Amino acid sequence: LSRQQRLLLQRMRGRLQQDMQRLDYLQHRLVQRDPALRLQEQRRQLDALRQGLARAVNARIHDAARSVAQYRHRLMVQHPAQAVAQWRQRLLTQRQAAERLLHGRLEQERKRLRELARTLQAVSPLATVARGYAVISDAASGAVVSSIKSVQAGSGVVAQLRDGRLRCTVDAVSPQTLEQAAPATPTDPA
């Protein structure tokens, strides 16, 4: 009877343990199949999907905005009005440079012309005449007499002075130069 009691007790305990395990399993399955829990899990998944979708949409919008900005910039750089404005600015810059260059060149030429005029004035027979000298020319040919070899005694010459002309006849020809004809400097009788 004791032995039967022990066996019965063991079987009851085993059966009770099996039933407890089965109850735990069923309870676990019930929790897993609980509509509220499943709905809560699906809400969490839906929120995660919503956040991922929002991030993806924002990233696409950001990329699209960046692409639009790049295309807008390229369009502005390549826009005909922009090119015309750049060419206009280049043309204005080149025109100003050409005007400066022309102005400088014109000033150089004016300076050169003034120097040439001074040089011409210095060697001009009119300047020589204005200082009190005369230009002598042959009366017959009009050629300037620059040497005694081109005239003889009795030849007719014209002397051009500052205020008119003199018709002259050569009395004599002498090879004496201005340096030789210059008066001697007086000496002190000390």
C-alpha positions as CSV (number, residue, x, y, z in Angstrom):
1,L,0.0,0.0,0.0
2,S,2.9,2.3,0.8
3,R,4.5,1.4,-2.4
4,Q,1.3,2.0,-4.3
5,Q,0.9,5.3,-2.6
6,R,4.4,6.4,-3.6
7,L,3.7,5.3,-7.2
8,L,0.5,7.1,-7.3
9,L,2.1,10.2,-5.8
10,Q,4.8,10.1,-8.4
11,R,2.4,9.7,-11.2
12,M,0.3,12.5,-9.8
13,R,3.3,14.7,-9.5
14,G,4.4,13.8,-13.1
15,R,1.0,14.3,-14.4
16,L,0.7,17.6,-12.5
17,Q,4.1,18.7,-13.9
18,Q,3.1,17.8,-17.4
19,D,-0.2,19.7,-17.0
20,M,1.8,22.7,-15.6
21,Q,4.2,22.6,-18.6
22,R,1.2,22.3,-20.9
23,L,-0.5,25.2,-19.2
24,D,2.7,27.3,-19.5
25,Y,2.9,26.4,-23.2
26,L,-0.7,27.2,-23.8
27,Q,-0.4,30.5,-21.8
28,H,2.7,31.4,-23.8
29,R,0.8,30.7,-27.1
30,L,-2.1,32.6,-25.9
31,V,0.1,35.6,-25.1
32,Q,1.6,35.3,-28.6
33,R,-1.8,35.2,-30.1
34,D,-3.2,38.0,-28.0
35,P,-4.7,40.5,-30.5
36,A,-3.7,43.5,-28.3
37,L,-0.1,42.4,-28.2
38,R,-0.1,41.6,-31.9
39,L,-1.7,45.0,-32.6
40,Q,0.9,46.7,-30.4
41,E,3.8,44.9,-32.2
42,Q,2.3,45.8,-35.6
43,R,2.0,49.4,-34.5
44,R,5.7,49.4,-33.5
45,Q,6.5,47.9,-36.9
46,L,4.3,50.5,-38.7
47,D,6.0,53.4,-36.7
48,A,9.4,52.0,-37.7
49,L,8.3,51.8,-41.3
50,R,6.8,55.3,-41.2
51,Q,10.0,56.7,-39.8
52,G,12.1,54.9,-42.4
53,L,9.8,56.1,-45.2
54,A,10.0,59.7,-43.9
55,R,13.8,59.5,-43.8
56,A,13.8,58.1,-47.3
57,V,11.4,60.7,-48.6
58,N,13.4,63.5,-46.9
59,A,16.6,62.2,-48.4
60,R,15.0,62.1,-51.9
61,I,13.6,65.6,-51.4
62,H,17.1,66.8,-50.3
63,D,18.8,65.1,-53.2
64,A,16.2,66.5,-55.7
65,A,16.6,70.0,-54.2
66,R,20.4,69.8,-54.5
67,S,20.1,68.6,-58.1
68,V,17.7,71.4,-58.9
69,A,20.1,73.9,-57.4
70,Q,23.0,72.5,-59.4
71,Y,20.9,72.6,-62.6
72,R,19.8,76.1,-61.8
73,H,23.4,77.2,-61.2
74,R,24.5,75.5,-64.5
75,L,21.6,77.1,-66.3
76,M,22.5,80.6,-64.9
77,V,26.2,80.1,-65.9
78,Q,25.2,79.0,-69.4
79,H,22.2,81.3,-69.8
80,P,22.5,83.6,-72.9
81,A,21.9,86.7,-70.8
82,Q,24.7,85.7,-68.5
83,A,27.0,85.1,-71.5
84,V,26.0,88.4,-73.0
85,A,26.7,90.2,-69.7
86,Q,30.1,88.6,-69.5
87,W,30.9,89.5,-73.1
88,R,29.7,93.0,-72.5
89,Q,32.0,93.3,-69.5
90,R,34.9,91.9,-71.4
91,L,34.2,94.3,-74.3
92,L,34.0,97.3,-71.9
93,T,37.3,96.2,-70.2
94,Q,39.0,95.8,-73.6
95,R,37.6,99.2,-74.8
96,Q,38.9,100.9,-71.7
97,A,42.3,99.3,-72.2
98,A,42.3,100.3,-75.9
99,E,41.3,103.9,-75.0
100,R,44.1,104.0,-72.4
101,L,46.6,102.6,-74.9
102,L,45.4,105.0,-77.6
103,H,45.6,107.9,-75.2
104,G,49.1,107.0,-74.2
105,R,50.2,106.5,-77.8
106,L,48.6,109.8,-78.8
107,E,50.4,111.6,-76.0
108,Q,53.7,109.9,-77.0
109,E,53.1,111.0,-80.6
110,R,52.3,114.6,-79.5
111,K,55.5,114.7,-77.4
112,R,57.5,113.3,-80.4
113,L,55.8,115.9,-82.7
114,R,56.7,118.7,-80.3
115,E,60.3,117.5,-80.1
116,L,60.5,117.3,-83.9
117,A,59.0,120.7,-84.2
118,R,61.7,122.1,-81.8
119,T,64.4,120.3,-83.8
120,L,63.0,121.6,-87.1
121,Q,62.7,125.1,-85.6
122,A,66.4,124.9,-84.5
123,V,67.6,123.9,-88.0
124,S,65.1,126.0,-89.9
125,P,66.5,128.6,-92.2
126,L,63.7,130.9,-91.0
127,A,65.0,130.6,-87.4
128,T,68.5,131.4,-88.7
129,V,67.1,134.4,-90.5
130,A,65.2,135.4,-87.4
131,R,68.4,135.4,-85.3
132,G,69.9,138.0,-87.7
133,Y,71.5,135.8,-90.4
134,A,70.7,135.7,-94.1
135,V,70.0,132.9,-96.5
136,I,71.8,133.5,-99.8
137,S,70.5,132.0,-103.1
138,D,71.7,132.3,-106.7
139,A,69.6,135.0,-108.4
140,A,69.3,133.0,-111.7
141,S,68.6,129.4,-110.4
142,G,67.3,130.1,-106.9
143,A,69.6,127.4,-105.5
144,V,70.9,128.1,-102.0
145,V,74.5,129.2,-102.0
146,S,76.3,127.1,-99.4
147,S,79.9,127.4,-100.7
148,I,82.0,130.1,-102.4
149,K,82.6,127.6,-105.2
150,S,79.0,128.1,-106.5
151,V,79.4,131.9,-107.1
152,Q,81.9,134.2,-108.8
153,A,82.7,137.8,-108.6
154,G,79.9,139.7,-110.6
155,S,77.3,136.9,-109.9
156,G,73.8,138.0,-108.8
157,V,72.6,136.7,-105.5
158,V,69.5,137.2,-103.4
159,A,69.9,137.6,-99.6
160,Q,66.7,136.6,-97.6
161,L,66.5,138.5,-94.3
162,R,64.0,138.4,-91.5
163,D,62.0,141.3,-93.0
164,G,62.7,141.1,-96.7
165,R,65.1,140.3,-99.6
166,L,68.2,142.0,-100.9
167,R,69.3,141.7,-104.5
168,C,73.1,141.8,-104.5
169,T,76.0,141.5,-106.9
170,V,79.1,139.7,-105.6
171,D,82.2,142.0,-105.7
172,A,84.8,139.5,-104.7
173,V,85.0,135.9,-103.4
174,S,87.4,135.2,-100.4
175,P,88.1,131.8,-98.7
176,Q,88.2,133.4,-95.2
177,T,85.9,131.7,-92.7
178,L,84.0,133.2,-89.7
179,E,86.5,132.0,-87.2
180,Q,89.3,133.6,-89.2
181,A,87.4,136.8,-89.6
182,A,86.5,137.1,-85.9
183,P,88.1,140.2,-84.2
184,A,90.9,139.6,-81.8
185,T,90.2,140.0,-78.1
186,P,91.7,143.1,-76.7
187,T,94.6,142.6,-74.3
188,D,95.2,144.5,-71.1
189,P,98.1,146.9,-71.3
190,A,99.3,145.7,-67.9
